Amino acid sequence: MSSEVKANKLSPATGTALQISDSGDTTTIPSGATLSIAGTIDASSGTATGFGEDNTPAFQAYVSATQILAYDTTTTVQFNTEDFDTDSAYDNTTNYRFTVPTGEGGKYFVYSHLVIQGNAVTTLDYAYSYINVNGAITLGGYNNFQNNPGKYCSYTNAGILTLSAADYVDCSAYLATSSGSDGEIWGANARASLFGAYKMIGL
């Protein structure tokens, strides 16, 4: 026997819990119908929670003008211009770091690209580029030209990092030249030097 109930609203007779169907029953939502739910579905435990999750917090910033890279000195890269910063979690004026907001710990895809140059042709002996977490080197690249010095080198560092709330991520660079002179981190040109991250979902 089948029947149809038509109503604009179903509410529990007592308390605040409303049950639809019994254990073992199948409740069907037909094709073409829309079920609107504000979040959470456990059903012991198919989970779900919140729906509509996205890859935020997220940011990307770049060096807008050439930054001097002092000879034989590890230097924080000043990615001073933001393309976007969804949670205002990247400091582009003082420490040039991304700090994980409260409640946003998890796995993040973090990336950087740098172009480093010596002060003249055939003076760049070696250089490196690092991504640091809480001041500790975590991802990095290194070039050594000591037998054949050049002028330019570029680095792309990227990886998935597990970060907790209040962890901070920044980038540093270093170079040595045969002349003992300072070098530069390229800025402006086609975002030659940039830094970014976004939170990953489903991991």
PyRosetta script that sets phi, psi and omega in degrees:
from pyrosetta import init, pose_from_sequence

init()
pose = pose_from_sequence("MSSEVKANKLSPATGTALQISDSGDTTTIPSGATLSIAGTIDASSGTATGFGEDNTPAFQAYVSATQILAYDTTTTVQFNTEDFDTDSAYDNTTNYRFTVPTGEGGKYFVYSHLVIQGNAVTTLDYAYSYINVNGAITLGGYNNFQNNPGKYCSYTNAGILTLSAADYVDCSAYLATSSGSDGEIWGANARASLFGAYKMIGL")
pose.set_psi(1, 135.3)
pose.set_omega(1, 178.5)
pose.set_phi(2, -124.5)
pose.set_psi(2, 155.0)
pose.set_omega(2, 178.7)
pose.set_phi(3, -149.2)
pose.set_psi(3, 166.5)
pose.set_omega(3, -178.5)
pose.set_phi(4, -128.5)
pose.set_psi(4, 131.7)
pose.set_omega(4, 176.0)
pose.set_phi(5, -110.3)
pose.set_psi(5, 127.5)
pose.set_omega(5, 177.4)
pose.set_phi(6, -113.9)
pose.set_psi(6, 124.7)
pose.set_omega(6, 179.4)
pose.set_phi(7, -156.8)
pose.set_psi(7, 154.3)
pose.set_omega(7, 176.9)
pose.set_phi(8, -85.6)
pose.set_psi(8, -17.9)
pose.set_omega(8, -178.0)
pose.set_phi(9, -159.0)
pose.set_psi(9, 138.5)
pose.set_omega(9, 172.7)
pose.set_phi(10, -112.7)
pose.set_psi(10, 130.7)
pose.set_omega(10, 179.1)
pose.set_phi(11, -132.4)
pose.set_psi(11, 150.7)
pose.set_omega(11, 177.7)
pose.set_phi(12, -66.6)
pose.set_psi(12, 143.7)
pose.set_omega(12, 178.7)
pose.set_phi(13, -67.3)
pose.set_psi(13, -37.0)
pose.set_omega(13, 177.0)
pose.set_phi(14, -136.3)
pose.set_psi(14, 154.9)
pose.set_omega(14, 177.1)
pose.set_phi(15, 67.3)
pose.set_psi(15, -152.2)
pose.set_omega(15, -176.1)
pose.set_phi(16, -127.7)
pose.set_psi(16, 8.8)
pose.set_omega(16, -178.2)
pose.set_phi(17, -107.0)
pose.set_psi(17, 133.3)
pose.set_omega(17, 177.6)
pose.set_phi(18, -122.4)
pose.set_psi(18, 125.3)
pose.set_omega(18, 179.5)
pose.set_phi(19, -103.7)
pose.set_psi(19, 135.7)
pose.set_omega(19, 173.9)
pose.set_phi(20, -117.7)
pose.set_psi(20, 118.2)
pose.set_omega(20, -179.5)
pose.set_phi(21, 76.6)
pose.set_psi(21, 166.3)
pose.set_omega(21, 176.4)
pose.set_phi(22, -110.2)
pose.set_psi(22, 165.2)
pose.set_omega(22, 177.8)
pose.set_phi(23, -55.2)
pose.set_psi(23, 131.6)
pose.set_omega(23, -179.4)
pose.set_phi(24, 94.8)
pose.set_psi(24, -16.4)
pose.set_omega(24, 177.8)
pose.set_phi(25, -77.2)
pose.set_psi(25, 159.4)
pose.set_omega(25, 173.4)
pose.set_phi(26, -112.1)
pose.set_psi(26, 122.0)
pose.set_omega(26, 177.7)
pose.set_phi(27, -104.5)
pose.set_psi(27, 123.4)
pose.set_omega(27, -171.3)
pose.set_phi(28, -110.8)
pose.set_psi(28, 136.2)
pose.set_omega(28, 169.5)
pose.set_phi(29, -110.8)
pose.set_psi(29, 112.1)
pose.set_omega(29, -171.8)
pose.set_phi(30, -69.1)
pose.set_psi(30, 158.6)
pose.set_omega(30, 176.3)
pose.set_phi(31, -56.5)
pose.set_psi(31, 135.5)
pose.set_omega(31, 179.2)
pose.set_phi(32, 96.4)
pose.set_psi(32, -17.6)
pose.set_omega(32, 177.8)
pose.set_phi(33, -86.3)
pose.set_psi(33, 154.3)
pose.set_omega(33, 179.5)
pose.set_phi(34, -118.1)
pose.set_psi(34, 129.8)
pose.set_omega(34, 175.8)
pose.set_phi(35, -108.5)
pose.set_psi(35, 118.6)
pose.set_omega(35, -178.5)
pose.set_phi(36, -102.2)
pose.set_psi(36, 117.4)
pose.set_omega(36, -178.5)
pose.set_phi(37, -129.6)
pose.set_psi(37, 135.8)
pose.set_omega(37, -176.8)
pose.set_phi(38, -81.1)
pose.set_psi(38, -6.8)
pose.set_omega(38, 178.2)
pose.set_phi(39, 145.8)
pose.set_psi(39, 173.4)
pose.set_omega(39, 177.3)
pose.set_phi(40, 59.2)
pose.set_psi(40, 134.9)
pose.set_omega(40, 172.0)
pose.set_phi(41, -161.3)
pose.set_psi(41, 118.6)
pose.set_omega(41, -178.1)
pose.set_phi(42, -107.2)
pose.set_psi(42, -58.0)
pose.set_omega(42, -178.6)
pose.set_phi(43, 40.7)
pose.set_psi(43, 40.8)
pose.set_omega(43, 171.1)
pose.set_phi(44, 39.5)
pose.set_psi(44, 78.6)
pose.set_omega(44, -22.1)
pose.set_phi(45, -128.0)
pose.set_psi(45, 95.7)
pose.set_omega(45, 172.6)
pose.set_phi(46, -81.7)
pose.set_psi(46, -4.2)
pose.set_omega(46, -178.8)
pose.set_phi(47, 52.0)
pose.set_psi(47, -158.4)
pose.set_omega(47, 174.7)
pose.set_phi(48, 144.2)
pose.set_psi(48, -66.4)
pose.set_omega(48, 175.4)
pose.set_phi(49, 48.8)
pose.set_psi(49, 121.8)
pose.set_omega(49, 166.8)
pose.set_phi(50, 68.3)
pose.set_psi(50, -27.8)
pose.set_omega(50, -177.4)
pose.set_phi(51, 46.0)
pose.set_psi(51, 170.2)
pose.set_omega(51, 175.6)
pose.set_phi(52, 55.8)
pose.set_psi(52, 27.2)
pose.set_omega(52, 178.3)
pose.set_phi(53, -67.1)
pose.set_psi(53, 153.1)
pose.set_omega(53, 179.9)
pose.set_phi(54, -138.4)
pose.set_psi(54, 175.7)
pose.set_omega(54, -175.5)
pose.set_phi(55, -87.2)
pose.set_psi(55, 56.6)
pose.set_omega(55, 175.7)
pose.set_phi(56, -123.8)
pose.set_psi(56, 153.1)
pose.set_omega(56, 4.1)
pose.set_phi(57, -62.0)
pose.set_psi(57, 150.2)
pose.set_omega(57, 178.2)
pose.set_phi(58, -151.4)
pose.set_psi(58, 147.0)
pose.set_omega(58, 176.4)
pose.set_phi(59, -154.0)
pose.set_psi(59, 160.4)
pose.set_omega(59, 167.9)
pose.set_phi(60, -149.2)
pose.set_psi(60, 134.5)
pose.set_omega(60, -179.8)
pose.set_phi(61, -139.2)
pose.set_psi(61, 158.4)
pose.set_omega(61, -179.8)
pose.set_phi(62, -140.7)
pose.set_psi(62, 164.8)
pose.set_omega(62, 177.3)
pose.set_phi(63, -84.6)
pose.set_psi(63, 116.6)
pose.set_omega(63, -172.3)
pose.set_phi(64, -87.6)
pose.set_psi(64, -14.5)
pose.set_omega(64, 177.6)
pose.set_phi(65, -149.3)
pose.set_psi(65, 155.0)
pose.set_omega(65, -176.7)
pose.set_phi(66, -54.3)
pose.set_psi(66, 132.1)
pose.set_omega(66, 177.3)
pose.set_phi(67, -107.2)
pose.set_psi(67, 130.5)
pose.set_omega(67, 177.0)
pose.set_phi(68, -67.6)
pose.set_psi(68, 133.7)
pose.set_omega(68, 177.1)
pose.set_phi(69, -114.3)
pose.set_psi(69, 104.1)
pose.set_omega(69, -173.6)
pose.set_phi(70, -62.8)
pose.set_psi(70, 141.4)
pose.set_omega(70, 178.3)
pose.set_phi(71, -57.5)
pose.set_psi(71, 132.6)
pose.set_omega(71, 172.9)
pose.set_phi(72, 55.8)
pose.set_psi(72, 38.5)
pose.set_omega(72, -178.8)
pose.set_phi(73, -140.9)
pose.set_psi(73, 125.3)
pose.set_omega(73, 175.2)
pose.set_phi(74, -73.5)
pose.set_psi(74, 125.8)
pose.set_omega(74, -170.5)
pose.set_phi(75, -127.4)
pose.set_psi(75, 136.1)
pose.set_omega(75, 174.1)
pose.set_phi(76, -70.8)
pose.set_psi(76, 130.8)
pose.set_omega(76, 179.9)
pose.set_phi(77, -79.1)
pose.set_psi(77, 131.5)
pose.set_omega(77, -174.8)
pose.set_phi(78, -96.4)
pose.set_psi(78, 80.5)
pose.set_omega(78, 174.5)
pose.set_phi(79, -76.1)
pose.set_psi(79, 94.9)
pose.set_omega(79, -164.6)
pose.set_phi(80, -99.5)
pose.set_psi(80, -5.4)
pose.set_omega(80, -177.8)
pose.set_phi(81, -126.3)
pose.set_psi(81, 125.4)
pose.set_omega(81, -176.1)
pose.set_phi(82, -92.2)
pose.set_psi(82, 136.1)
pose.set_omega(82, 166.8)
pose.set_phi(83, -81.6)
pose.set_psi(83, -41.9)
pose.set_omega(83, 175.3)
pose.set_phi(84, -161.5)
pose.set_psi(84, 158.6)
pose.set_omega(84, -179.5)
pose.set_phi(85, -159.9)
pose.set_psi(85, 88.5)
pose.set_omega(85, -167.9)
pose.set_phi(86, -62.2)
pose.set_psi(86, -32.3)
pose.set_omega(86, -174.6)
pose.set_phi(87, -116.7)
pose.set_psi(87, 14.4)
pose.set_omega(87, -176.2)
pose.set_phi(88, 51.1)
pose.set_psi(88, 43.4)
pose.set_omega(88, -175.5)
pose.set_phi(89, -102.9)
pose.set_psi(89, -6.5)
pose.set_omega(89, 178.1)
pose.set_phi(90, -103.4)
pose.set_psi(90, 130.3)
pose.set_omega(90, 178.8)
pose.set_phi(91, -94.5)
pose.set_psi(91, 108.4)
pose.set_omega(91, -176.8)
pose.set_phi(92, -103.4)
pose.set_psi(92, 16.3)
pose.set_omega(92, -178.2)
pose.set_phi(93, -127.0)
pose.set_psi(93, -26.0)
pose.set_omega(93, -173.3)
pose.set_phi(94, -122.8)
pose.set_psi(94, -64.1)
pose.set_omega(94, -175.5)
pose.set_phi(95, -100.7)
pose.set_psi(95, -13.0)
pose.set_omega(95, 177.8)
pose.set_phi(96, 53.2)
pose.set_psi(96, 51.8)
pose.set_omega(96, -177.6)
pose.set_phi(97, -137.9)
pose.set_psi(97, 153.9)
pose.set_omega(97, 172.8)
pose.set_phi(98, -99.0)
pose.set_psi(98, 127.2)
pose.set_omega(98, 178.2)
pose.set_phi(99, -114.1)
pose.set_psi(99, 126.1)
pose.set_omega(99, -177.2)
pose.set_phi(100, -65.4)
pose.set_psi(100, 122.3)
pose.set_omega(100, -178.9)
pose.set_phi(101, -66.5)
pose.set_psi(101, 160.2)
pose.set_omega(101, 176.2)
pose.set_phi(102, -56.0)
pose.set_psi(102, 132.2)
pose.set_omega(102, 178.4)
pose.set_phi(103, 79.6)
pose.set_psi(103, 5.9)
pose.set_omega(103, -175.7)
pose.set_phi(104, -116.5)
pose.set_psi(104, 23.1)
pose.set_omega(104, 174.6)
pose.set_phi(105, -63.0)
pose.set_psi(105, 155.6)
pose.set_omega(105, -180.0)
pose.set_phi(106, 153.1)
pose.set_psi(106, -160.9)
pose.set_omega(106, 179.9)
pose.set_phi(107, -94.9)
pose.set_psi(107, 132.8)
pose.set_omega(107, -178.5)
pose.set_phi(108, -124.4)
pose.set_psi(108, 139.9)
pose.set_omega(108, 168.5)
pose.set_phi(109, -88.6)
pose.set_psi(109, 120.4)
pose.set_omega(109, -175.8)
pose.set_phi(110, -120.2)
pose.set_psi(110, 137.8)
pose.set_omega(110, -176.9)
pose.set_phi(111, -146.8)
pose.set_psi(111, 154.2)
pose.set_omega(111, 172.9)
pose.set_phi(112, -149.4)
pose.set_psi(112, 154.5)
pose.set_omega(112, 171.9)
pose.set_phi(113, -138.6)
pose.set_psi(113, 130.0)
pose.set_omega(113, -179.2)
pose.set_phi(114, -130.7)
pose.set_psi(114, 143.9)
pose.set_omega(114, 167.3)
pose.set_phi(115, -116.3)
pose.set_psi(115, 123.3)
pose.set_omega(115, -179.1)
pose.set_phi(116, -117.2)
pose.set_psi(116, 138.5)
pose.set_omega(116, 178.1)
pose.set_phi(117, -133.8)
pose.set_psi(117, 149.2)
pose.set_omega(117, 172.5)
pose.set_phi(118, -78.5)
pose.set_psi(118, 177.2)
pose.set_omega(118, -176.2)
pose.set_phi(119, -78.2)
pose.set_psi(119, -14.8)
pose.set_omega(119, -179.9)
pose.set_phi(120, -159.6)
pose.set_psi(120, 168.2)
pose.set_omega(120, 178.0)
pose.set_phi(121, -60.5)
pose.set_psi(121, 139.7)
pose.set_omega(121, 177.4)
pose.set_phi(122, 59.0)
pose.set_psi(122, 37.5)
pose.set_omega(122, 173.9)
pose.set_phi(123, -118.7)
pose.set_psi(123, -14.3)
pose.set_omega(123, -176.4)
pose.set_phi(124, -80.5)
pose.set_psi(124, 110.8)
pose.set_omega(124, -179.8)
pose.set_phi(125, -83.4)
pose.set_psi(125, -54.1)
pose.set_omega(125, 176.6)
pose.set_phi(126, -157.8)
pose.set_psi(126, 161.2)
pose.set_omega(126, -177.8)
pose.set_phi(127, -157.6)
pose.set_psi(127, 159.1)
pose.set_omega(127, 173.3)
pose.set_phi(128, -143.4)
pose.set_psi(128, 163.0)
pose.set_omega(128, 179.4)
pose.set_phi(129, -138.5)
pose.set_psi(129, 127.9)
pose.set_omega(129, -176.9)
pose.set_phi(130, -129.2)
pose.set_psi(130, 147.5)
pose.set_omega(130, 164.1)
pose.set_phi(131, -102.8)
pose.set_psi(131, 128.8)
pose.set_omega(131, -175.6)
pose.set_phi(132, -116.6)
pose.set_psi(132, 144.4)
pose.set_omega(132, 172.6)
pose.set_phi(133, -116.9)
pose.set_psi(133, 119.6)
pose.set_omega(133, -177.5)
pose.set_phi(134, 53.3)
pose.set_psi(134, 36.8)
pose.set_omega(134, 176.8)
pose.set_phi(135, 86.6)
pose.set_psi(135, -4.0)
pose.set_omega(135, -178.3)
pose.set_phi(136, -103.5)
pose.set_psi(136, 132.7)
pose.set_omega(136, 179.2)
pose.set_phi(137, -59.5)
pose.set_psi(137, 128.9)
pose.set_omega(137, -175.8)
pose.set_phi(138, -124.6)
pose.set_psi(138, -40.3)
pose.set_omega(138, 175.7)
pose.set_phi(139, -134.4)
pose.set_psi(139, 145.9)
pose.set_omega(139, -179.9)
pose.set_phi(140, -170.1)
pose.set_psi(140, 169.7)
pose.set_omega(140, 177.5)
pose.set_phi(141, -141.0)
pose.set_psi(141, 155.3)
pose.set_omega(141, -173.3)
pose.set_phi(142, -145.9)
pose.set_psi(142, 137.5)
pose.set_omega(142, 173.6)
pose.set_phi(143, -127.0)
pose.set_psi(143, 140.9)
pose.set_omega(143, 178.1)
pose.set_phi(144, -129.1)
pose.set_psi(144, 114.4)
pose.set_omega(144, -178.1)
pose.set_phi(145, -111.3)
pose.set_psi(145, 19.4)
pose.set_omega(145, -167.5)
pose.set_phi(146, -59.3)
pose.set_psi(146, -27.0)
pose.set_omega(146, 177.8)
pose.set_phi(147, -87.7)
pose.set_psi(147, -10.5)
pose.set_omega(147, -179.3)
pose.set_phi(148, -156.5)
pose.set_psi(148, 70.3)
pose.set_omega(148, -173.8)
pose.set_phi(149, -55.5)
pose.set_psi(149, 146.1)
pose.set_omega(149, 179.4)
pose.set_phi(150, -125.1)
pose.set_psi(150, -153.0)
pose.set_omega(150, 178.9)
pose.set_phi(151, -124.9)
pose.set_psi(151, -38.4)
pose.set_omega(151, -174.8)
pose.set_phi(152, -121.2)
pose.set_psi(152, 153.3)
pose.set_omega(152, 166.0)
pose.set_phi(153, -152.7)
pose.set_psi(153, 155.4)
pose.set_omega(153, 179.2)
pose.set_phi(154, -133.7)
pose.set_psi(154, 153.1)
pose.set_omega(154, -176.7)
pose.set_phi(155, -136.5)
pose.set_psi(155, 138.0)
pose.set_omega(155, 167.4)
pose.set_phi(156, -122.2)
pose.set_psi(156, 118.5)
pose.set_omega(156, 176.8)
pose.set_phi(157, -113.7)
pose.set_psi(157, 135.2)
pose.set_omega(157, -179.0)
pose.set_phi(158, -158.5)
pose.set_psi(158, 147.7)
pose.set_omega(158, 177.2)
pose.set_phi(159, -179.5)
pose.set_psi(159, 168.9)
pose.set_omega(159, 176.7)
pose.set_phi(160, -97.1)
pose.set_psi(160, 123.0)
pose.set_omega(160, -177.7)
pose.set_phi(161, -119.5)
pose.set_psi(161, 140.3)
pose.set_omega(161, 174.0)
pose.set_phi(162, -89.3)
pose.set_psi(162, 116.9)
pose.set_omega(162, -174.8)
pose.set_phi(163, -122.3)
pose.set_psi(163, 147.0)
pose.set_omega(163, 176.7)
pose.set_phi(164, -107.9)
pose.set_psi(164, 161.9)
pose.set_omega(164, 176.0)
pose.set_phi(165, -53.9)
pose.set_psi(165, 136.5)
pose.set_omega(165, 179.7)
pose.set_phi(166, 82.3)
pose.set_psi(166, -9.4)
pose.set_omega(166, 171.0)
pose.set_phi(167, -63.1)
pose.set_psi(167, 145.1)
pose.set_omega(167, 176.7)
pose.set_phi(168, -123.9)
pose.set_psi(168, 147.3)
pose.set_omega(168, -175.8)
pose.set_phi(169, -126.7)
pose.set_psi(169, 130.5)
pose.set_omega(169, 174.8)
pose.set_phi(170, -143.7)
pose.set_psi(170, -178.5)
pose.set_omega(170, -179.0)
pose.set_phi(171, -125.1)
pose.set_psi(171, 147.3)
pose.set_omega(171, 175.6)
pose.set_phi(172, -134.2)
pose.set_psi(172, 160.1)
pose.set_omega(172, -179.1)
pose.set_phi(173, -142.9)
pose.set_psi(173, 160.5)
pose.set_omega(173, -177.3)
pose.set_phi(174, -152.0)
pose.set_psi(174, 145.9)
pose.set_omega(174, 171.1)
pose.set_phi(175, -147.9)
pose.set_psi(175, 157.3)
pose.set_omega(175, 172.0)
pose.set_phi(176, -132.1)
pose.set_psi(176, 138.1)
pose.set_omega(176, -179.5)
pose.set_phi(177, -122.0)
pose.set_psi(177, 152.1)
pose.set_omega(177, 179.4)
pose.set_phi(178, -66.3)
pose.set_psi(178, -23.3)
pose.set_omega(178, -178.7)
pose.set_phi(179, -88.1)
pose.set_psi(179, -10.5)
pose.set_omega(179, -175.7)
pose.set_phi(180, 75.6)
pose.set_psi(180, 13.3)
pose.set_omega(180, -177.4)
pose.set_phi(181, -95.4)
pose.set_psi(181, 160.2)
pose.set_omega(181, 175.9)
pose.set_phi(182, -66.7)
pose.set_psi(182, 158.7)
pose.set_omega(182, 173.4)
pose.set_phi(183, -118.0)
pose.set_psi(183, -158.0)
pose.set_omega(183, -176.4)
pose.set_phi(184, -145.1)
pose.set_psi(184, 152.2)
pose.set_omega(184, 165.9)
pose.set_phi(185, -103.3)
pose.set_psi(185, 124.0)
pose.set_omega(185, -178.0)
pose.set_phi(186, -66.6)
pose.set_psi(186, 140.8)
pose.set_omega(186, 174.1)
pose.set_phi(187, -131.6)
pose.set_psi(187, 173.1)
pose.set_omega(187, 173.0)
pose.set_phi(188, 69.5)
pose.set_psi(188, -59.7)
pose.set_omega(188, -170.8)
pose.set_phi(189, -59.5)
pose.set_psi(189, 105.2)
pose.set_omega(189, 175.6)
pose.set_phi(190, 51.2)
pose.set_psi(190, 38.2)
pose.set_omega(190, -178.2)
pose.set_phi(191, 50.6)
pose.set_psi(191, 52.6)
pose.set_omega(191, -176.8)
pose.set_phi(192, -59.7)
pose.set_psi(192, -30.3)
pose.set_omega(192, 178.9)
pose.set_phi(193, -127.6)
pose.set_psi(193, 114.6)
pose.set_omega(193, -177.6)
pose.set_phi(194, -141.2)
pose.set_psi(194, 165.0)
pose.set_omega(194, -173.7)
pose.set_phi(195, -149.2)
pose.set_psi(195, 136.1)
pose.set_omega(195, 179.7)
pose.set_phi(196, -161.2)
pose.set_psi(196, 171.5)
pose.set_omega(196, 177.3)
pose.set_phi(197, -163.3)
pose.set_psi(197, 156.2)
pose.set_omega(197, 171.3)
pose.set_phi(198, -150.5)
pose.set_psi(198, 148.3)
pose.set_omega(198, 179.9)
pose.set_phi(199, -75.0)
pose.set_psi(199, 138.0)
pose.set_omega(199, -179.9)
pose.set_phi(200, -97.3)
pose.set_psi(200, 145.6)
pose.set_omega(200, 177.4)
pose.set_phi(201, -114.6)
pose.set_psi(201, 152.9)
pose.set_omega(201, 178.5)
pose.set_phi(202, 85.1)
pose.set_psi(202, 7.3)
pose.set_omega(202, 179.0)
pose.set_phi(203, -114.3)
pose.dump_pdb("model.pdb")
